[in-house]
Amino acid sequence: MNAAASGLVDAHHHVWDLSVRDQDWITGPELAPLRRDFSLHDLEPEARAAGVTATVLVQTVTVAEETPEFLALAADSDLVAGVVGWTDLTAPDVADTLAELREQPGGAHLVGIRHQVQGEPDPRWLLRPDVLRGLTAVADEGLAYDLLVKPHQLEAAVEAARQLPQLTFVLDHLAKPPIATGKLDPWAEEIRALATLPNTVCKLSGLVTEADWDSWTVAGLRPYADTVLDAFGPGRLMFGSDWPVCRLAAGYAQVLDAARALTSGLSPAEQEDVFAGTAVRAYGLPV
């Protein structure tokens, strides 16, 4: 029986404690609702009420100490099944660092690595030789790599995934398409190019915060969800709440309801993939 057999997998959420470290990306009045602590104790009632039985906790800052903290949280939680952490991919000793993380308390929960590529000024950052060497180490350690990119960085993501067929690339938030504008191309064209590579999967996550926070609709999200459903198929698509960031536009239950509506045309088996099976396979969640 897999981790999702009796419920749903939320493949993307965060937690943070501002007394431990600042989240320096939470700036300005628009993000003010996020400038507080969010813990697993806050998430758990909402997730359990939604039928979620396993989650993937994803890094928030490029600070090495965060990943061991998340692994320890996962070790003490019966909800968190996997952790996507951060380490410096460009460091000469990245392979050793990854191996050490696996040996730490909760290290068995490490399922992936992520870097905020979206903030890198070089649109081809993923193709730097030192980055590709780091990504190779991620693959060698049996981990996945979460792609946090924007549409203009997708071309480099496609090439990186092509160069490293042994690494599973997990696209976060559909690469943040311009949902608020209603524009599809060139984003959709690049998404289809990425999806042609069999070592890529995509998270159905982050849609509501790329739309208008106050007036988003399922109908407005549908063209983007349909694009990734058609490109990747349900067997390579996984649900993620992006809690608590989603709270800027919608509550936990609303995000799940929207995802359910966007996938309502799928068969029960296909819905099982989106809401559990794909995440279990891509991240190797506990069986």
C-alpha positions as CSV (number, residue, x, y, z in Angstrom):
1,M,0.0,0.0,0.0
2,N,1.4,3.4,-0.9
3,A,1.5,6.6,1.1
4,A,-1.6,7.8,-0.6
5,A,-3.7,4.7,-0.7
6,S,-6.2,5.9,1.9
7,G,-6.1,9.7,1.1
8,L,-4.5,12.5,-0.8
9,V,-0.9,13.7,-1.2
10,D,-0.2,17.4,-1.0
11,A,3.0,17.5,-2.9
12,H,3.9,21.2,-2.1
13,H,3.7,23.2,1.0
14,H,5.9,25.3,3.3
15,V,6.3,26.2,7.0
16,W,8.4,28.8,8.6
17,D,9.2,30.3,12.0
18,L,10.3,33.9,11.9
19,S,11.9,33.6,15.3
20,V,14.3,31.1,13.8
21,R,15.1,33.1,10.7
22,D,13.6,35.8,8.5
23,Q,11.9,35.0,5.3
24,D,13.4,37.9,3.3
25,W,11.1,37.4,0.3
26,I,8.1,38.4,2.4
27,T,8.2,42.1,1.7
28,G,5.7,44.9,1.0
29,P,2.0,45.3,2.0
30,E,0.7,42.7,-0.4
31,L,2.6,39.9,1.3
32,A,1.9,41.2,4.8
33,P,-0.6,38.4,5.6
34,L,2.4,35.9,5.3
35,R,4.6,37.8,7.8
36,R,3.8,35.5,10.7
37,D,4.8,32.0,11.7
38,F,3.2,29.0,9.9
39,S,3.8,25.6,11.4
40,L,2.7,22.0,10.8
41,H,0.3,22.4,13.7
42,D,-1.4,25.2,11.7
43,L,-1.5,23.1,8.5
44,E,-2.5,19.8,9.9
45,P,-6.2,20.5,10.8
46,E,-6.8,21.9,7.3
47,A,-5.0,19.1,5.5
48,R,-6.6,16.4,7.6
49,A,-10.1,17.9,7.0
50,A,-9.4,17.9,3.3
51,G,-8.5,14.2,3.4
52,V,-4.7,14.7,3.0
53,T,-2.7,11.8,4.5
54,A,0.8,12.7,3.2
55,T,2.6,15.9,2.3
56,V,5.9,17.1,0.8
57,L,7.5,20.0,2.7
58,V,9.4,22.3,0.4
59,Q,12.3,24.7,1.2
60,T,11.7,28.4,1.4
61,V,15.1,30.1,1.7
62,T,18.6,29.5,0.4
63,V,20.0,28.7,3.9
64,A,21.7,25.4,4.5
65,E,20.4,25.1,8.0
66,E,16.8,24.9,6.9
67,T,17.0,21.5,5.3
68,P,18.1,19.6,8.5
69,E,15.4,21.4,10.4
70,F,12.8,20.2,7.9
71,L,14.1,16.7,8.0
72,A,13.8,16.7,11.8
73,L,10.2,18.0,11.5
74,A,9.4,15.2,9.1
75,A,10.9,12.6,11.4
76,D,8.5,13.7,14.1
77,S,5.4,14.0,11.9
78,D,3.0,11.4,10.6
79,L,1.9,13.8,7.9
80,V,5.1,14.9,6.2
81,A,6.2,12.0,3.9
82,G,9.0,13.9,2.1
83,V,11.2,17.0,2.2
84,V,12.5,19.0,-0.8
85,G,15.4,20.8,0.7
86,W,18.1,23.2,-0.5
87,T,21.8,23.0,-0.8
88,D,24.3,24.9,-2.9
89,L,24.4,23.1,-6.2
90,T,27.5,25.0,-7.3
91,A,29.6,23.9,-4.3
92,P,32.5,21.6,-5.1
93,D,31.5,19.2,-2.2
94,V,27.8,19.1,-3.1
95,A,27.8,15.3,-3.4
96,D,29.2,15.0,0.1
97,T,26.7,17.4,1.5
98,L,23.8,15.5,0.0
99,A,25.1,12.2,1.4
100,E,25.5,13.9,4.9
101,L,21.9,15.1,4.7
102,R,20.7,11.6,4.1
103,E,22.6,10.5,7.3
104,Q,21.0,13.2,9.5
105,P,17.9,12.7,11.7
106,G,15.0,12.3,9.3
107,G,17.4,12.0,6.4
108,A,15.4,9.2,4.9
109,H,12.6,11.8,4.2
110,L,14.8,13.8,1.8
111,V,13.3,13.3,-1.6
112,G,14.4,16.3,-3.6
113,I,16.4,19.5,-3.9
114,R,15.2,23.0,-5.0
115,H,16.8,26.3,-5.7
116,Q,15.0,29.6,-6.4
117,V,16.1,29.8,-10.0
118,Q,13.3,32.3,-10.6
119,G,15.4,34.9,-8.8
120,E,18.6,34.3,-10.8
121,P,19.3,37.1,-13.3
122,D,20.9,34.7,-15.8
123,P,18.0,33.0,-17.7
124,R,20.4,30.2,-18.5
125,W,21.6,29.6,-14.9
126,L,20.5,26.0,-15.0
127,L,23.0,25.3,-17.8
128,R,26.1,26.6,-16.1
129,P,28.7,23.8,-15.9
130,D,28.8,24.0,-12.1
131,V,25.1,23.8,-11.8
132,L,24.9,20.8,-14.1
133,R,27.5,19.1,-12.1
134,G,25.4,19.8,-8.9
135,L,22.3,18.5,-10.6
136,T,24.2,15.3,-11.6
137,A,25.0,14.8,-7.9
138,V,21.3,15.2,-7.0
139,A,20.5,12.4,-9.5
140,D,23.4,10.3,-8.2
141,E,21.9,10.5,-4.7
142,G,18.5,9.3,-6.1
143,L,16.8,12.6,-5.5
144,A,14.4,14.6,-7.7
145,Y,15.0,18.3,-8.6
146,D,12.2,20.8,-8.2
147,L,12.2,23.5,-10.9
148,L,11.2,26.9,-9.6
149,V,11.4,28.9,-12.7
150,K,9.5,31.6,-14.6
151,P,8.4,31.3,-18.2
152,H,11.5,33.0,-19.7
153,Q,13.6,30.4,-17.9
154,L,11.8,27.4,-19.4
155,E,14.0,27.1,-22.4
156,A,17.0,26.5,-20.2
157,A,15.0,24.1,-18.1
158,V,14.2,22.1,-21.2
159,E,17.9,21.8,-22.2
160,A,18.9,20.9,-18.6
161,A,16.4,18.1,-18.5
162,R,17.5,16.9,-21.9
163,Q,21.1,16.8,-20.8
164,L,20.3,14.9,-17.6
165,P,17.8,12.2,-18.5
166,Q,18.7,10.3,-15.3
167,L,17.3,13.1,-13.1
168,T,13.6,13.7,-12.5
169,F,12.7,17.3,-12.9
170,V,9.5,18.4,-11.0
171,L,8.1,21.7,-12.4
172,D,6.7,23.9,-9.6
173,H,3.6,26.1,-10.1
174,L,3.4,25.5,-13.9
175,A,6.5,27.8,-14.2
176,K,4.2,30.7,-13.0
177,P,2.3,31.5,-16.2
178,P,0.7,35.0,-16.5
179,I,-2.8,33.8,-15.5
180,A,-3.9,37.3,-14.4
181,T,-3.4,38.5,-18.0
182,G,-5.1,35.5,-19.7
183,K,-2.1,35.1,-22.0
184,L,-1.0,31.5,-22.9
185,D,1.9,31.8,-25.4
186,P,4.9,31.6,-25.4
187,W,4.5,29.9,-22.0
188,A,2.3,27.1,-23.3
189,E,4.8,26.3,-26.2
190,E,7.7,26.0,-23.7
191,I,5.6,23.8,-21.4
192,R,4.8,21.4,-24.3
193,A,8.6,21.3,-25.1
194,L,9.4,20.4,-21.5
195,A,6.7,17.8,-21.4
196,T,8.1,15.9,-24.4
197,L,11.0,14.8,-22.1
198,P,10.0,11.7,-20.1
199,N,12.0,12.7,-17.0
200,T,9.8,15.7,-16.3
201,V,6.6,16.0,-14.2
202,C,4.6,19.0,-13.2
203,K,2.8,20.3,-10.0
204,L,-0.7,21.5,-10.3
205,S,0.1,24.2,-7.8
206,G,0.4,27.9,-7.3
207,L,-2.4,28.8,-9.8
208,V,-4.5,31.1,-7.6
209,T,-1.6,33.3,-6.7
210,E,-0.7,33.9,-10.3
211,A,-4.3,34.9,-11.0
212,D,-6.0,38.0,-9.6
213,W,-6.1,37.3,-5.9
214,D,-9.5,38.9,-5.4
215,S,-11.4,37.7,-8.4
216,W,-9.9,34.5,-9.7
217,T,-12.2,31.8,-11.0
218,V,-11.9,28.2,-11.9
219,A,-12.8,29.2,-15.5
220,G,-9.9,31.6,-15.5
221,L,-7.5,28.9,-14.3
222,R,-8.7,26.2,-16.7
223,P,-6.8,27.1,-19.9
224,Y,-3.5,26.7,-17.9
225,A,-4.5,23.5,-16.1
226,D,-5.7,22.1,-19.4
227,T,-2.4,22.9,-21.1
228,V,-0.4,20.9,-18.5
229,L,-2.9,18.1,-18.4
230,D,-2.7,17.8,-22.2
231,A,1.1,18.1,-22.2
232,F,2.1,15.9,-19.2
233,G,-1.0,13.8,-18.8
234,P,-2.4,12.9,-15.3
235,G,0.3,10.3,-14.8
236,R,2.9,13.1,-14.7
237,L,0.9,15.7,-12.9
238,M,0.6,16.1,-9.1
239,F,-1.5,18.3,-6.8
240,G,0.2,20.8,-4.5
241,S,-1.5,23.4,-2.2
242,D,1.3,25.8,-2.0
243,W,0.1,26.5,1.6
244,P,0.5,29.0,3.2
245,V,1.4,31.2,0.2
246,C,-2.0,30.2,-1.3
247,R,-3.7,32.1,1.5
248,L,-3.0,35.3,-0.3
249,A,-5.8,34.3,-2.7
250,A,-7.6,31.2,-1.3
251,G,-7.9,28.9,1.7
252,Y,-6.6,25.4,1.7
253,A,-10.1,23.9,1.0
254,Q,-10.7,26.3,-1.8
255,V,-7.4,25.4,-3.5
256,L,-8.2,21.7,-3.3
257,D,-11.8,22.3,-4.6
258,A,-10.4,24.2,-7.5
259,A,-8.0,21.4,-8.4
260,R,-10.8,18.9,-8.1
261,A,-12.9,21.0,-10.5
262,L,-10.1,21.4,-13.0
263,T,-9.6,17.6,-13.1
264,S,-13.2,16.6,-12.9
265,G,-13.2,15.3,-16.4
266,L,-10.6,12.7,-15.6
267,S,-11.3,9.1,-14.8
268,P,-11.0,7.9,-11.1
269,A,-7.7,6.3,-11.9
270,E,-6.4,9.4,-13.5
271,Q,-7.5,11.5,-10.6
272,E,-5.8,9.1,-8.2
273,D,-2.6,9.9,-10.2
274,V,-2.9,13.6,-9.8
275,F,-3.9,13.6,-6.2
276,A,-1.5,10.8,-5.0
277,G,0.2,8.4,-7.4
278,T,2.4,10.8,-9.4
279,A,3.8,12.3,-6.2
280,V,4.5,8.9,-4.7
281,R,6.3,7.8,-7.9
282,A,8.2,11.0,-8.6
283,Y,9.5,11.5,-5.1
284,G,9.7,7.8,-4.1
285,L,7.5,8.5,-1.1
286,P,7.3,5.7,1.5
287,V,5.6,2.6,0.5
